Structures are given as C-alpha cells and as structure tokens.
C-alpha cells in the first residue's frame, strides 16, 4: 500500500470511521488503477476488425476478476462495522454508507465494460462514418457503371388518381398488376398499380417520388427507379452525416451517362481494390454461375460480385462502431445501474442486519417469486405478476412500521424490512409496470389491437423516481428503521 494511502487510511480511521469502514478509499485507488491498466491492455490487444468480436471472452474473464475483487472487499468490510458495534450513528448514516457502497460496487462492475468500450473506440478511430459511406457508395457506383447494360431496365410506375375526400387518409390500392415476363427474351418488366390517394397523402408522397408525369388535373404517373442499392450500410444511414446514394442518385451518376470502354478497365481496377479492402483476406473475384431465365438484375449482381461477404464485414465494423451509440447506450446504462444497484442493496442489507436474517430474507424472496409465478401460471393470469409484486412491496412496508412498537427483535420483522428495502428503489417502476398492464388490456379490449398504444415514453420518469424515492427514504425512514430493529433485544 502506498505511503499516501496509508496516511489517508489512518486519518479516516481517526476522524471518519464510517467512511473508513466502507474501505471506499481502497476500492477507488486500486479499482481505478486496475481499470486504467485494463483499458491499456485492451487497446494493445490484437483486433480483427472484420472478424467476430472477442469481447465475450474478455467479459467472462473480467466477471471472474470482478467477483474475486468483490470477495476481497467483503473480507475487509467484515473486519469492522460501525453500525453493528453501536457506534455514533448520524442521521445521514444510511444514505452516506449506501452511496459509498454504490460507488465502490460501480468501480468493480465497470471493469466488465472496459473492453467493449475500448474496442468500439478503436474501430471508430480506424473507420470513420464518412469513409465507410463513401466506400459503400463507390462500390455500388462502380458496379452500376460496369453493369449498366444489365441494370438499365424499364422503370416501374404507379398510375395515381387524386380524389377529393379520401376516407382512409392513406394509400388505397384499387388494382395491382401481377409481375410477368412479357419481353421476347424473357426479361421481366416492372409491375405497376392503379392507386387512389387523397390530397394530403398525394402531397406528402410527391416529395419522395423519383419522377412524375402529369396526365391531367387528377391523374399522374409516379415512376420509381429500379433498385440499385445492393448494400445495407447497417446503422450508417442513421449516424453518418455522409448519406448513402439512393437508387435515383446511382441512376443519374452511372446509368444515365455510362462510362466509355476506355474507362471500364480503370473502374474495374478500383472496384477490385475496394473489394480486397473489405473481404478480410478472401480473394476478390466473382461467384459466377449460369444466368437463369427468371433472374432479376439484383440476383445477377449478387451472383457475380462478392457483395454478401463485403456487406457482412461492413456490418461487423458498424456493429462494433455503434455498440455504444445512442440507440444502445441507454441499454448499457440500465444494465450497469441495475446490476450495481442490486449488489449494493445486498451489501447494504447484509451490513445492517444479522447473518441469519439476511439469508432467510433471500430465501423468502426467492420462494415468494416462485410460488407467485406458479399460482399465476395455473390460473392463466401471468400478466398480473406486477399487481402481486406491488402488493408485496406495500405489505413489506406496512409490516416494517410495526418495528417502532416492537419490544423484541424479530427475525420475521427483519425479513419484512430487508425485502422492503430491496424493493424500494424500483417501487415506482413496479407501479408503472402495473398501470401499463392495466391500460394495455383496456386498450386492447376497446381497439382489438395494440396499434397506437403509447405509454413507454413515461418509463424514464419511473426509473428516475425510484432512486430519488429511495435516497429520501434512506435519509428519513430506513436509517431509523434499521437502528430501531437492531437495537431491540433478541427473542
């Protein structure tokens, strides 16, 4: 142990025994040091950007290390307990110790997330969004240029009639032609449909149509470019400022003005370089195969170019790049928070109750959950699980109040207190889940489906209300509750 840490520990022991007993100073120092070392090793570790990630091995290893670190910390915690030694307990004792336990637990749990974060950072440094989008656009554009004779087919169109009062408020398909081979050589022709639209739908649809021909005041032809996009660009369309070329853009750049024969060789060479870049060691080339009578242009392209492998490799890159993007970040934060919260609550309860009461509380909680699930499964009413859990929480709270009028320390009462404390941080979330199920059933009964049912936007409010409520209870009720229960003479 470094000298400055020994001096800090001595001062905490003499002046702040409550903080010293949590050993938060040791966890912070060694935890931060270890996490920094782990981040450095993760950055230097071999990385196959185009291959499958190795994060599951790193995470599994880190879970074991985190478990060992947690056990060592618990051994230190068992050495001294201000609460159980009847030391000087201040009004904010429960709140302070819980927050210190939460920080310490969070430092240990955080190590499990280090490698995935570092891997995502490394991939972002190697492949920017703009470069990936540009490469996808260049790949598709060069293929369209090389295969312009195959891809330059007739455009599909819809005959659109504008009606004054469209009752549907949307698109009404009155007739749709069947896709048929009508050319002498068996090549397919795009199908078309007769469509009726109201004015509002027509105006909103008009902006996204590639080409429009006006036949008269109420009749139009909506032309759509044949599909020329052969790569998905997973997540890039959402997060990249550089936009993927649409089929209409590709038509104007490649098919409308085809390259000369002299330029074809250069385009093929550049395409070959791009293919090798994203094939991950595989030999660039074509898959070949005989042309089938019913083969579409898209089938032809996928058969003659390794776009499936390239698209899979680019998807692997983007999945690593955007692993901690806005879309997934909330999920990781919830995972970290609730896992840390659960462990912290168990440590907090263990430090404020007897060993016998602690393990009996765990047993009763598990048995209650199993029995409730079994009863509801036999009654075919699984959706009522939230109702039961909320009732349990209220029952635990009501029973804990009797602690202040008790004359003996009861194990049963201690179990009720522990289960109430464990459920208190998520009680608003449980109430939200209960009301969500009620309203979902009522909405389905009235509409026959769940379309248009929106309540999930209120979920973050319930998640925020939970910790706020729990911190208030720690400072006002739980501290006195545990102090009263533990100070009572045993039965």
N, C-alpha and C positions, 0 to 999 in steps of 0.2 A: 504494500500500500504506500503510495507517495506521501512524502512528508506533509505537504499542504492538506492532503485528505485526512491524515491522522490528526492534525491540528483542528481541522474543521469538525471532525467527529468528537473530539474532546470538548470543544466549545458547545456543540449541540447537546452533548450528554449533560453538561453542567447547567446550561441555560434553557435549552429547549428539549427536554427529554421526550416529549410527544413526537416531535419531528425525528429525533434520533432513533426512536423505537421502530419507526417505519422503514428505516435504512434507505430512504429515498436518495440520499446523497451518494451511497454506494452504487445503487442501481443506475442513477443518472450518469455517473462518471464512467463506469465500466460498460454500461449499455450503449452510450453514445460512442465511446471508443470502439467497441466491437462493431457497431453498425457502420461506422466510417471505414473500418478495415474491410468489412464485408462488401461495402459498396466499391472499394478499390479492387478487390479480388473479382467481383462481378464484372467490372469494366475491363479487366485484363483477361478474363476467361475467353476461350475460343467461342466464336459466334458464327453459326451458319445462318445467314440472313434468309436464304431461300429455302432452308430446311425446317423441319419441325422444331419447335422450341424445346429447350431443356429445363424450362422453369419448374416442371413438376418434380424433377429430381432435387433441384435446389430447395424448393419449398418443403419437400419431405424431410430433407436433411436439416433445414432450419427449424422445422417444428420440433424435431428431436432436441436440438440445441436449446431452443426456447423453453422446452419442458424441463431440461436439466437446470437451466438458469432459474426458472421459477421455483424448482425444488430447493436450490441453494438459498434463494431469497427467503423462502418459507422457513428454512432452518434458522436463519438469522432472526426472523420475526418471532420464533418460538422462544428465543432467549429472554425476552423481556416484554411485558405488556402493561403499559401504564393503567389501562382500564381495569384489567383483572387484578392488579396489585393495589387497587383502591387509591391510586394517586390523585393528584389535583386535577379534576376534570372541569374544563371551562365550558361555557355554553356552546361554543362552536367546535367542540372536540370532535363530534361525529362528522361534521361537514369537512373539517380540516383533514382528518385521517382518511376519509373516503377519497378526497381529491388527490392526496398524496399516493394512496394505493392505485388510483386510476392512472396517474402519470407514470408510476413505476411499471404497472402492467402494460401500459401502452408502449413504453420503450422496448419491453421484451417482445411484445406481439409485433411491433413494427419491423423487426428483423425478418419476419416471414415475407414481407412485401418488398424487401430491398432489391432482390434480383430481378423480379418482373419490371420494377420501375427503371432500373439501370438498363435492362435490355431494351425497353421502349425508348429510352433516351438515346442509346447507341444507334438504333435503327433510324431514329429521326435525324441524327447527325449524318448518317450515311446516305439516306434517301430523303430529299425534301419533297413536299407535296407537289411543287411546281415541276420538278424533274420527272416524277412519276407520271403526272398527267401529260406532260409533253412527250414522253416516250410512248405512252399508250396512243396518243393522237398520231404520232409519227408512224408507229407500227400499222395502225389501221389505215392511215392515209396512203402509205406506200403499197400496202396490199391492194387497196382500191385502185391505185394507179396501175399496178401490174396486171390486175384482173378486170380492167374497166370493160372489156368486151363481155365478160361473164355477168358482171354486176349491173350493167346499164340496161335494165328492164323497164317495162312499162310501169307507170305509177298507178297505185291503187287510188280509187276515189269514191266518195260518197255523194249521192245526189241529195241535197239538203233543201227542204221546203220550210220556210219560216211561217209559223202560224201565230195569230194574234194572241190567243189565250191558251197556252199550253198548260193543261191542268196538272201534269206530272211535275212541272218545274224542272224538268231534266230532259234527257235524250230518249225519244220513243222510236224504236226500230220497227218500222212497219213491214219491211221486206229486206231480206238479206240473201244475196245470190250465193250459190254453192261454188266452191273453188274447183274449177275444171281445167283440164288440158284441152286447149282449143286451137293451138298452132299446129301446122303440119309436122314440125319436128318434135312435137310432144312437150314443148316448153310450157310451163304454167303461166297463166295470166292472172294478175291480181283480181280478187273478187271485189265487188262494190255493193253498196246498200242504198236503199231509199230511206231517208231519215227525216222525221219531223221534229222541229225544235221551236220552243217559244223564243221570244225576242231576247230575253235576258240570257238564256243559255247560248243562243247564237252569238251574241256579242262577246261573251266570255270565251267561247270556243274559237272564235275567229282569230284571236291573238296567237294561238298555238298552231295554226294550220300553215303548212309549208307553201301552199299555192291555192288560190281561189279564182274560180271562173264564174262570173255572174251571167246567168242565162236570162233572167228577167227580174222584176222587182221582188219576187218572193222565192225564186229558185236559184240555187247555187251549186257548183261542183267544188267539193273540198278534196284537194289532192294531197296525198301523203307520200313522202319519199320512201322507196323500198328500204328495208332495214339494212344499214351498212355498218352498224356498230356490232363488233364481234367480241368485245371485251367489256367486262362489267365495271372495272375500276372500283372495287369494293371500298366504300366509305369516302373515296376521294371526291365524289360529287357533292358530299355534304361539307367536308372540311377544307377543301382546296380552293384558293382564290382563282387558280387557273381552271378553266372549265373544259370538260371533255367535249370534243366535237360531236355535234348531232349528225344524224344521217343527212339532213339537209345541207349542213356545212361540208360534209365529206363529198356530197354530190357536186356541189359548186366548185370544190377545190380539185377533185380528182376525176370525176366522170364528165363534167360539163366541158372541161378542157383537158383531154387525155394527153399524157406525155408523148414525146416523139420517140421513135425507135432508138435513137442515139442516147436518150436519157434513161431508157429502161435498164441498161446494164448498171449504171450508177445507182439507180433506185434499188435494184436487187442487191447490190453490194452493201448499201447502207442498211437495208432490211435484215440482211444476214448478220451484221454487227449487232443490231438491236436484239435479234433472236438469241444470239450467244450470250448477251448480257443477262438475260432473264431465264435462260434454260438451266442454269445451275450445273454446268459440266456436261450436260447432254449435247450430243451433236446436233447442230442446226440442220434442218432439211425439211423435206415434205413427207407426209404419211402415205401419199399416193393412193391408188385404188381406182377401179373402173368407175366411170360415170354411170349412174343409174338413171332410168327414164324419168322417174318422179323426183329426182334430186333437185332441191332448191339451191339458189346461189349461196345461201349460208352454209348448207351441207357441203357444198363444193369447197368453200374456203376452209372450213374446219378439217376437211379431209386432206387438203394439200398444204396446210400450214400448221405448225405446232402451237396453235393459239391456246389449246386447252392447258398444256403444261405451262405456258407463259402466264396465262391468266391465273392458274393456281399458285404459281410462285409470287406473282404480284399481290394476290390476295393474302398470302403468307406474310409478305412485307407489310402490307397495310394493316393487317390484324395486329401485328406487333407494334406498329407505329401508333395506332389509335387505341391500344389496350387501355390506356388511362385517359381517353378523350372524354368530352362532356357526356357522351352517351353512356359510358361505363363508369365514370368517376364516382357518381352517386352510389352505385352498387358496391364499389370497393370501400367507400367511406362508411357505408352502412355495415359492411362485413367487419371492418376494423372496429367500429364503435361498439356494435352489439357483442362481438366476441370479447373485447376488452371489458365491456360493462359486466358481462356475465361472470368473468373470472374475478373482477374487482368485488362484485357483490358477494361471491363465495368467500373471498378473503376477509372482507369486512364483517360478514356474519360470523365467520369462524373466530375472529378476534374479539367478538362481543358476546359470545355465548359459550356454553360448556361443550366439550367434545361430544358427549353423548347426545345432547340436544341438537347439535349441528348435523350429525349423521342420521339421526332419526328424522330430522326435517327433510333431508334429501330423500330418504326412503318414502316418507309420506307423500311428498310432492310427486315422485315418480309413480307411486301406486294410484294416487288420485287421477293422474293423467291417463294411465292405462285403463282404470275402471270406467272413467267417464267416456273414453273413446269406445270401449266395448259396449256400454249401455246404449250409446247413441247409434252404434252400428247395428245393434239388434232392433232398434226402433226405426231404422231407416231415416234418421234425422241428423245426419252428420253436420249439416250446416249450423246446428245450434251449439256447436262447441264453444264459440265465443260467448254466448249467453251464460253457459256454465262457468267459464273461467272468470268472467266479470263478477258473477255471484260469489265465487270462491274468494276473490280478492276483497270484496265487501265484507264477507263473513270473517276473513282473517283480520281485517281492520277492526271490525266491531268487537271481536274477541280480545284483541290486544288492549282495548280500552280498560278491560277489567283488571289489567295488571296493576293499575294505580290503587285499586281497592283490595288487592290480594294481601294476605298476611304470610303466605308461604311461596317459595319459588317452585313453580310447577313446570315439569317438563312439557306437558301438553300446551300450556300457555306459551312457553318458549318456542315451541314448534309453530304456533299460530303467528307469533311475532316474526320469526325468521321468514316464513312464507309470505307474509305481508310485505316485509322489506324487499324481498326478492322480486315481487310483482309490482311494487310501487312505481319504478321508473318507466314501466311500459303500460301502466294502467290507462292513460289517455289513448294509447294505441289500441288497447283491447276494446275500449268503449267505441272507438272509431270503427273497428272491425265488426262489432256487434251491430251498430247502426247501418253500416254498409250492407251487411247481410239482410237486415230487415228491409231496407229501401230497395235492394236488388230484387228481392222476392216480390215486393209490392209493384215494382216497375214491370217485372215480367208478367205478373198477373193482369196488369192493365194493357200492356202492349203486345204480349206474346213473344217478345224477343228482348235482347239487351242493347240493341242499337239505339244510341242517343242517351245511354245511362252514363252520367259523368259524376263521380264523387272522388276519384283518386287524386284530384288536384288539391284536396284538403289533407292528404296524408302527411305532407311535411309539417303542417301545423300540429298534428297529433304527435309527431316524432319530436318536435321541439318542446311541446308542453310537458312531455314525460320527464326529461331531465330537470326542467325548471321546477316542476312539482316536487320531484324527489329531493332536490337541493333545499327547497323550503322546508320540507318535512324533516330533513336531517338537522337543520338548524333549530327547529321549533318543537318537534314531537319525538322523532326517533331517538335522539340523544337522551332525552328524559326517560323514554320508554325502556331502553336497554339498561340505563343506570338504575332505574327503579327495580326492574326484574332481577338483575344480577345482585343487587344489594339485599334482597329478601333472603331470609333463612331457608335452607333446603327442607323439603318434606322428609 
